[in-house]
Amino acid sequence: MLKVIAVIIAAGIVLAVAALLVFVYVVQNVEQPDYTLVRQDGDFELRDYPKLTVAEVRRRGDRKEALGAGFGPLARYIFAKERSGDKIAMTAPVIQQSDAATPSAASAAGAGAGEWSVGFIMPKDAVAAGLPAPANAEVRLTELPPRRVAAVRFSGRTTDAHTAAQRKRLLDWVAAQGLGAGSEPIYAYYNDPLTPGPLRRNEILLVVTDHQPDTAE
């Protein structure tokens, strides 16, 4: 009996190590957007991103519902399921942002039902070669301009409570740097749903402006 238990424990350890190696391989071999690091403060960063091209769809619902509903059409686009031509390499992260009309730090507190954009960042080589037109009218190719972004990195599952706490931390840090919020928060998901919580990489990003808004106005 003890030998059986020892074998089971050993097999579990082997599987855990294998899962970790697969995680490291996947993360290191999936293209991520380049950026220039302007400032780092623990798990906060200030970054300058170049122009990026994103394939995106818009969905209604709460944050998780919209993310799940948006993933399918984007996956079918990059894997050439609804169009002719070659496949496009998967990148990380998958990004999600509220489509609220007016950027507002206050609106960052909620992740409830509403309009959301869900996007895949397109690989540099695919953009340079010319991206195929989506066959599905819901998928749009959008060009994001160069921008300065504040980011907070965290692990764990992206529950509403966890992301709300991280949004608040990011907003507080941005204010402490003398900067203002210039966009709705952007949620960045780097891992597939099967990745264990402690190994997950999540980020919340915020386009920033040079000055905080005048609250007296």
Residue, then its C-alpha position, 0 to 999 in steps of 0.5 A: m500500500l505504501k509503495v502504491i502511495a509513493v508511486i502516485i505521489a511520484a507520478g503527481i510530481v512528474l506531472a506537475v514538473a511537466a506542466l511547469l515545463v510546458f507552461v514555460y515553453v509556451v510563454q517563452n515561444v508565443e510572441q508578445p508586443d514589444y515595449t520600452l520600459v520607462r519605469q518599474d516599481g515592484d509589480f507596476e510598470l510604465r511602458d511605451y508601446p509602438k503602433l499595434t494592429v489588433a483583430e477585435v470583436r465587440r460583445r455584450g455581457d459582463r467581463k467574463e461572458a464577453l471574453g468567452a463570447g469574443f474568443g471564438p470569432l477571433a480564433r476562427y479568423i487567425f486559424a483560417k476557419e472562415r477565410s482562405g489563406d494561411k493561419i496567423a500565429m497566436t500571440a499573447p496577451v488576449i486583451q479586453q476593454s470596456d467600450a464606455a464612451t468616456p474614459s473615466a477612472a470611476s468607471a474602472a471600478g465595475a466589470g458588469a454588463g455592457e459593451w466590451s471589445v476583445g482583441f488578439i494582437m497581430p504578429k509583427d511579421a503578419v502585419a508586415a506581410g499584409l493581414p488577410a481580410p476577415a470573412n466575418a464582418e464582426v471581426r475588425l482590424t484596428e490600428l492602435p497608435p503609439r501610447r504610454v501605458a501604466a501596467v500592474r502584473f499579478s497572478g491568480r484567477t481573474t475573478d471580479a474581486h481580484t481584478a477590482a483590487q488590482r484596478k484600484r492599486l493601479l489607479d492609486w499608483v498612477a495618481a501617485q506618479g502625478l499621471g492621469a487616466g487616459s483610457e478605460p482599463i485594459y485587461a490582459y490575459y496571457n494564459d489558457p484556462l487550464t494554467p494553474g492560478p499561481l502560474r498565471r500571468n495577468e495584467i491590467l493596463l491603463v493609457v496615461t496622460d501627463h497630468q491628473p484631471d482637475t477635480a475642481e472643474 
